[in-house]
Amino acid sequence: MAHEERRNMSKNTDASIDNGNNEQKSTLEQLADANHEIEDLKLQIAWLERSYE
């Protein structure tokens, strides 16, 4: 019975780790998207500043 409980706990831990990896990947993807958007906005600002010069 103790062996069975350990096996179930191991499965739960593995599932938690998998969920953590998915969440981390999602966060990293969001960060990359945000960085791309920031770069695009910087380019837009640069073009707007040129038109005022």
C-alpha positions in Angstrom: 0.0 0.0 0.0 2.8 2.4 0.8 4.4 1.6 -2.5 1.2 2.4 -4.3 0.9 5.7 -2.5 4.5 6.6 -3.5 3.7 5.8 -7.1 0.6 8.1 -7.0 2.7 10.9 -5.4 5.3 10.5 -8.1 2.7 10.7 -10.8 1.3 13.9 -9.2 4.8 15.4 -8.9 5.5 14.6 -12.6 2.2 16.2 -13.6 3.1 19.3 -11.6 6.5 19.6 -13.3 5.0 19.2 -16.7 2.4 22.0 -15.9 5.3 24.2 -14.7 7.2 23.7 -17.9 4.1 24.6 -20.0 3.5 27.7 -17.9 7.2 28.7 -18.1 7.2 28.2 -21.8 4.1 30.3 -22.1 5.7 33.0 -20.0 8.8 33.0 -22.1 6.8 33.2 -25.3 4.9 36.1 -23.8 8.1 37.8 -23.0 9.5 37.3 -26.5 6.3 38.7 -28.0 6.4 41.7 -25.7 10.1 42.3 -26.7 9.1 42.2 -30.4 6.3 44.6 -29.8 8.6 47.0 -28.0 11.1 46.9 -30.9 8.3 47.6 -33.3 7.1 50.5 -31.2 10.6 51.9 -31.0 10.8 51.8 -34.8 7.5 53.6 -35.1 8.6 56.3 -32.7 11.9 56.7 -34.7 9.9 57.2 -37.9 7.6 59.7 -36.2 10.5 61.7 -34.9 12.1 61.9 -38.3 8.9 63.4 -39.8 9.0 66.2 -37.2 12.7 67.1 -37.9 
